[in-house]
Amino acid sequence: MTRDRRRTPWLGFEPVAARVAWTLLVIGAGLALLYVLRQVLLLLAFSVFFAYLLYPLVEAAQRRVPGLRSRTRAIAAVYLVLLGAVFATGGVLGPRLSTEARAMAERLPRLSQDWGAGGTLGGALARFGWRPETIRTVETTIQSHAGEILGYSQSVAATVLKWVVGAWVIVLVPIFAFFILKDAEGFVAVVTGLFEAPEHQQRSRRISEDLHHLLGEYMRALVLLSLITFAVWSLVFLVVGVPYPVLLAALGGALEVVPLVGPLVAGIIVVSVAAFTGYGHVILLVLFLVAWRFIQDYVSNPLVMGRGIEIPPALVIVGVIAGGEIAGPAGMFLSVPALAILRILWRHAREARQLTRDEGADESRRP
């Protein structure tokens, strides 16, 4: 009777097929819901990252400042110090950045005209020793496609500006981060309490500890790498006379947080600006940028990133492309930590499955 009931068609479908279809439908609906709520999830993700960035400061304030034993007071004090640091940095670098940005904006129309005519590029190539025939071929090609190139550049710039204008929700990140810092431990305790079995509770605590370690290391490493890039580029660009040194260094430091694509785009922008403004040592600048990339990837990254984020480069590239398609620059930024989190969850799932198999084998061997 039970076997016949299991084989009874459900709405004309076989039970197994119906269960598979229902499972696929639920998974598809969940993915669709995640896509619809991607902006909210991105806001939450950035709030979590910002909270992890401030967590060591909050913990140090609680431990070392007598009047800040309360978590709420420590968070408020860290926010005030951070706000003061932002205003101080803006006061020091703001005038120089605004001056360079204004000068570049005033020079862009003339540069675009020269670029369309091929004049600036021809002079730069001539300094590199290119033959006149080759230079004329390049200039002719640029002149014939100048409208398309400029149109594409304008569309890219419009997309970036649209994203920046729509990023007003970034104001909510510190607000959400405040509550995450304040109530994170209680939230972890609630999630752990949802599991009844002691081994499941232990597994939940281990996963939370691994995620805590991973996100904290990743965010602090990104900020440190960005600051290192900004400091070194500013110093080198000022010494060798690169145009708009602080502005280009700030751009390089900001794009350092985007895996793979960010440093590449920053290098292309720096070289392009230097070449089209008549800088005379573009080759040396390219060599410096390439050398600096090797230093960051093989010296700075291993020292500050730790071993929690070890992902194959091919998988990183795929993740960055997928993140960019789903959520633009924010998705590219979040791609590497998302892959690292999935890797941690997959490792714990394998360990749990292996432990279950070992326990089953031990029980089967018992008399």
C-alpha positions as CSV (number, residue, x, y, z in Angstrom):
1,M,0.0,0.0,0.0
2,T,2.8,2.4,0.9
3,R,4.7,1.6,-2.3
4,D,1.5,2.2,-4.4
5,R,0.9,5.5,-2.6
6,R,4.5,6.6,-3.4
7,R,4.0,5.8,-7.1
8,T,0.7,7.6,-7.3
9,P,1.0,10.4,-9.9
10,W,0.8,13.9,-8.4
11,L,-1.1,16.3,-10.8
12,G,-0.2,14.0,-13.6
13,F,3.6,13.8,-12.7
14,E,5.6,11.0,-11.3
15,P,6.5,11.6,-7.7
16,V,10.3,11.7,-8.3
17,A,9.9,14.0,-11.3
18,A,7.5,16.2,-9.3
19,R,10.0,16.5,-6.4
20,V,12.9,17.4,-8.8
21,A,10.8,20.0,-10.6
22,W,9.7,21.5,-7.3
23,T,13.3,21.7,-6.0
24,L,14.4,23.4,-9.2
25,L,11.5,25.8,-9.0
26,V,12.4,26.7,-5.4
27,I,16.1,27.2,-6.3
28,G,15.2,29.3,-9.3
29,A,12.8,31.4,-7.3
30,G,15.5,31.9,-4.6
31,L,18.1,33.0,-7.2
32,A,15.5,35.4,-8.8
33,L,14.8,36.9,-5.4
34,L,18.5,37.4,-4.7
35,Y,18.9,39.1,-8.0
36,V,16.0,41.4,-7.4
37,L,17.3,42.3,-3.9
38,R,20.9,42.6,-5.1
39,Q,21.2,46.3,-4.2
40,V,20.0,45.7,-0.7
41,L,22.4,42.7,-0.4
42,L,25.3,44.8,-1.7
43,L,24.5,47.5,0.9
44,L,24.5,44.8,3.6
45,A,27.7,43.3,2.3
46,F,29.5,46.6,2.3
47,S,28.2,47.3,5.8
48,V,29.7,44.0,7.0
49,F,33.0,44.8,5.3
50,F,33.1,48.3,6.9
51,A,32.3,46.8,10.3
52,Y,35.1,44.3,9.9
53,L,37.4,47.2,9.0
54,L,36.6,49.0,12.3
55,Y,36.3,45.9,14.5
56,P,40.0,45.9,15.6
57,L,39.8,49.6,16.5
58,V,36.6,49.1,18.5
59,E,38.1,46.1,20.3
60,A,41.3,48.0,21.1
61,A,39.3,50.9,22.4
62,Q,37.3,48.7,24.7
63,R,40.4,47.0,26.0
64,R,42.8,49.9,26.5
65,V,40.6,53.0,27.2
66,P,39.0,52.8,30.7
67,G,36.0,54.9,29.9
68,L,35.1,52.9,26.8
69,R,34.3,49.5,28.2
70,S,30.8,49.7,26.8
71,R,30.7,48.5,23.2
72,T,28.4,51.3,22.1
73,R,30.7,54.0,23.6
74,A,33.7,52.4,21.9
75,I,32.0,52.3,18.5
76,A,30.9,56.0,18.9
77,A,34.5,57.0,19.8
78,V,35.9,55.1,16.9
79,Y,33.4,56.8,14.5
80,L,34.4,60.3,15.9
81,V,38.1,59.5,15.4
82,L,37.5,58.2,11.9
83,L,35.4,61.3,11.0
84,G,38.1,63.6,12.2
85,A,40.7,61.6,10.2
86,V,38.6,61.9,7.1
87,F,38.2,65.7,7.5
88,A,42.0,66.1,8.2
89,T,42.9,64.1,5.1
90,G,40.5,66.1,3.0
91,G,42.0,69.3,4.3
92,V,45.5,68.2,3.4
93,L,44.9,66.4,0.1
94,G,41.6,68.1,-1.0
95,P,43.0,71.3,-2.4
96,R,45.7,69.5,-4.4
97,L,43.2,66.9,-5.7
98,S,40.7,69.6,-6.7
99,T,43.4,71.7,-8.5
100,E,44.6,68.7,-10.5
101,A,41.1,67.5,-11.3
102,R,40.1,71.0,-12.5
103,A,43.3,71.3,-14.6
104,M,42.6,67.9,-16.2
105,A,39.0,68.8,-16.9
106,E,40.1,72.0,-18.6
107,R,42.6,70.2,-20.7
108,L,40.5,67.2,-21.8
109,P,38.6,69.0,-24.7
110,R,41.9,70.0,-26.4
111,L,43.4,66.5,-25.8
112,S,40.3,64.9,-27.3
113,Q,40.6,67.2,-30.4
114,D,44.3,66.4,-30.7
115,W,43.6,62.7,-30.3
116,G,41.0,62.8,-33.0
117,A,43.5,64.5,-35.3
118,G,46.2,62.1,-34.3
119,G,48.6,64.9,-33.5
120,T,49.4,64.2,-29.9
121,L,49.7,60.5,-30.5
122,G,52.0,61.0,-33.5
123,G,54.4,63.1,-31.5
124,A,54.5,60.6,-28.7
125,L,55.2,57.7,-31.1
126,A,57.8,59.7,-32.9
127,R,59.6,60.2,-29.6
128,F,59.6,56.4,-29.2
129,G,61.4,56.0,-32.5
130,W,58.5,54.8,-34.6
131,R,58.8,55.2,-38.4
132,P,56.8,58.0,-40.1
133,E,54.9,55.4,-42.3
134,T,53.8,53.5,-39.3
135,I,52.8,56.7,-37.5
136,R,50.7,57.8,-40.4
137,T,48.9,54.5,-40.5
138,V,48.1,54.7,-36.8
139,E,46.9,58.3,-37.2
140,T,44.7,57.4,-40.2
141,T,43.2,54.5,-38.2
142,I,42.5,56.7,-35.2
143,Q,41.0,59.5,-37.4
144,S,38.6,57.1,-39.1
145,H,37.4,55.6,-35.8
146,A,37.7,58.6,-33.5
147,G,34.0,59.1,-33.3
148,E,33.4,55.5,-32.2
149,I,36.2,55.6,-29.7
150,L,35.1,58.9,-28.1
151,G,31.4,57.7,-28.1
152,Y,32.4,54.5,-26.3
153,S,34.5,56.5,-23.8
154,Q,31.6,58.8,-23.1
155,S,29.2,55.9,-22.6
156,V,31.7,54.3,-20.1
157,A,32.1,57.6,-18.3
158,A,28.3,58.1,-18.2
159,T,27.9,54.6,-16.7
160,V,30.5,55.3,-14.0
161,L,28.9,58.6,-13.2
162,K,25.5,57.0,-13.0
163,W,26.8,54.4,-10.6
164,V,28.4,57.1,-8.4
165,V,25.3,59.2,-8.4
166,G,23.2,56.2,-7.4
167,A,25.7,55.3,-4.7
168,W,24.0,57.7,-2.2
169,V,23.0,54.6,-0.3
170,I,26.7,54.4,0.8
171,V,25.7,56.9,3.5
172,L,23.7,54.0,5.0
173,V,26.8,51.8,5.2
174,P,28.2,53.4,8.5
175,I,24.8,53.3,10.0
176,F,24.3,49.6,9.3
177,A,27.9,48.9,10.3
178,F,27.2,50.5,13.7
179,F,24.5,48.0,14.5
180,I,26.5,45.1,13.1
181,L,29.4,46.0,15.4
182,K,27.0,46.4,18.3
183,D,24.9,43.2,17.9
184,A,27.2,40.8,16.0
185,E,28.0,38.6,18.9
186,G,24.4,38.2,19.9
187,F,23.5,37.3,16.3
188,V,26.1,34.6,16.1
189,A,24.9,33.2,19.4
190,V,21.3,33.1,18.1
191,V,22.4,31.3,14.9
192,T,24.4,28.8,16.9
193,G,21.5,28.2,19.2
194,L,19.3,27.1,16.2
195,F,21.2,23.8,16.1
196,E,20.3,21.2,18.7
197,A,23.1,18.7,18.3
198,P,26.4,19.7,20.0
199,E,28.5,18.7,17.0
200,H,26.4,21.0,14.8
201,Q,26.8,23.9,17.2
202,Q,30.5,23.3,17.2
203,R,30.6,23.3,13.4
204,S,28.6,26.5,13.3
205,R,31.1,28.2,15.7
206,R,34.0,27.0,13.6
207,I,32.5,28.4,10.4
208,S,31.8,31.7,12.1
209,E,35.3,31.9,13.4
210,D,36.8,31.1,9.9
211,L,34.5,33.7,8.2
212,H,35.4,36.3,10.9
213,H,39.1,35.7,10.4
214,L,38.8,35.8,6.6
215,L,36.7,39.0,6.3
216,G,38.8,40.8,8.8
217,E,42.1,40.0,7.2
218,Y,40.8,40.7,3.7
219,M,39.4,44.2,4.5
220,R,42.4,45.3,6.4
221,A,44.7,44.0,3.7
222,L,42.8,45.8,1.0
223,V,43.0,49.1,2.8
224,L,46.7,48.7,3.5
225,L,47.5,47.8,-0.1
226,S,45.5,50.8,-1.3
227,L,47.4,53.1,1.0
228,I,50.7,51.6,0.0
229,T,49.9,52.1,-3.7
230,F,48.8,55.7,-3.1
231,A,51.9,56.6,-1.1
232,V,54.4,55.0,-3.5
233,W,52.7,56.3,-6.6
234,S,52.5,59.8,-5.2
235,L,56.1,59.9,-4.3
236,V,57.4,58.4,-7.6
237,F,55.1,60.6,-9.7
238,L,56.1,63.7,-7.9
239,V,59.8,62.9,-8.2
240,V,59.8,62.0,-11.9
241,G,57.3,64.8,-12.9
242,V,54.3,62.8,-14.1
243,P,51.3,65.1,-14.8
244,Y,48.6,65.2,-12.2
245,P,50.6,63.0,-9.7
246,V,48.3,63.1,-6.7
247,L,45.1,62.6,-8.7
248,L,46.5,59.6,-10.6
249,A,48.0,58.1,-7.4
250,A,44.6,58.5,-5.7
251,L,42.9,56.8,-8.6
252,G,45.4,53.9,-8.5
253,G,44.9,53.5,-4.7
254,A,41.1,53.5,-5.1
255,L,41.2,50.9,-8.0
256,E,43.5,48.7,-6.0
257,V,40.5,47.2,-4.2
258,V,39.0,45.8,-7.5
259,P,40.8,42.5,-8.1
260,L,42.8,42.1,-11.4
261,V,40.8,44.6,-13.3
262,G,41.3,47.6,-11.1
263,P,45.1,47.8,-11.2
264,L,45.0,47.1,-15.0
265,V,42.6,50.0,-15.6
266,A,44.6,52.3,-13.3
267,G,47.8,51.5,-15.2
268,I,46.1,52.1,-18.6
269,I,44.7,55.5,-17.4
270,V,48.1,56.6,-16.0
271,V,50.0,55.7,-19.2
272,S,47.3,57.2,-21.4
273,V,47.3,60.5,-19.5
274,A,51.1,60.7,-19.5
275,A,51.3,59.9,-23.2
276,F,48.7,62.3,-24.4
277,T,49.9,65.2,-22.2
278,G,53.4,65.0,-23.7
279,Y,55.3,63.3,-20.8
280,G,58.7,62.3,-22.1
281,H,59.4,59.1,-20.2
282,V,56.4,57.0,-20.8
283,I,58.4,53.8,-21.3
284,L,60.1,54.2,-17.9
285,L,56.6,54.9,-16.4
286,V,55.3,51.6,-18.0
287,L,58.3,49.7,-16.6
288,F,57.7,51.2,-13.1
289,L,54.0,50.2,-13.2
290,V,54.8,46.6,-14.3
291,A,57.5,46.3,-11.6
292,W,55.1,47.7,-9.0
293,R,52.5,45.1,-10.0
294,F,55.0,42.3,-9.4
295,I,55.9,43.8,-6.1
296,Q,52.3,44.0,-5.0
297,D,51.4,40.5,-6.2
298,Y,54.4,38.6,-5.0
299,V,55.7,40.7,-2.0
300,S,53.0,42.9,-0.5
301,N,50.0,40.6,-1.1
302,P,51.5,37.5,0.6
303,L,52.7,39.6,3.5
304,V,49.4,41.4,4.3
305,M,46.7,39.2,2.9
306,G,47.5,36.0,4.9
307,R,46.7,32.5,3.8
308,G,42.9,32.7,4.2
309,I,42.3,33.7,0.6
310,E,44.1,31.3,-1.7
311,I,42.0,31.1,-4.9
312,P,43.3,30.0,-8.3
313,P,43.8,33.0,-10.7
314,A,41.5,31.5,-13.4
315,L,38.7,31.2,-10.8
316,V,39.3,34.8,-9.7
317,I,39.0,36.1,-13.3
318,V,35.7,34.2,-13.8
319,G,34.4,35.5,-10.5
320,V,35.4,39.1,-11.3
321,I,33.7,38.9,-14.7
322,A,30.6,37.4,-13.2
323,G,30.5,39.9,-10.4
324,G,30.8,42.8,-12.9
325,E,27.9,41.4,-14.9
326,I,25.7,41.0,-11.9
327,A,26.4,44.2,-9.9
328,G,29.0,46.3,-11.8
329,P,32.0,47.6,-9.9
330,A,30.6,46.6,-6.5
331,G,30.2,43.0,-7.8
332,M,33.8,42.9,-9.0
333,F,34.9,44.1,-5.6
334,L,32.9,41.5,-3.8
335,S,33.8,38.6,-6.1
336,V,37.0,37.5,-4.3
337,P,35.6,37.5,-0.8
338,A,32.4,35.7,-2.0
339,L,34.6,33.0,-3.6
340,A,36.6,32.7,-0.5
341,I,33.5,32.3,1.7
342,L,32.1,29.6,-0.7
343,R,35.4,27.9,-0.4
344,I,35.2,27.9,3.4
345,L,31.7,26.6,3.4
346,W,32.6,23.8,0.9
347,R,35.5,22.8,3.0
348,H,33.4,22.5,6.1
349,A,30.7,20.6,4.2
350,R,33.3,18.1,3.0
351,E,34.7,17.7,6.6
352,A,31.2,17.1,8.0
353,R,30.4,14.5,5.3
354,Q,33.7,12.7,5.9
355,L,33.1,12.7,9.6
356,T,29.7,11.2,9.0
357,R,31.2,8.5,6.8
358,D,33.9,7.7,9.4
359,E,31.3,7.4,12.2
360,G,29.2,5.1,10.0
361,A,32.2,2.9,9.2
362,D,33.0,2.6,12.9
363,E,29.5,1.6,13.8
364,S,29.5,-1.0,11.1
365,R,32.7,-2.6,12.4
366,R,31.3,-2.9,15.9
367,P,30.1,-6.4,16.9
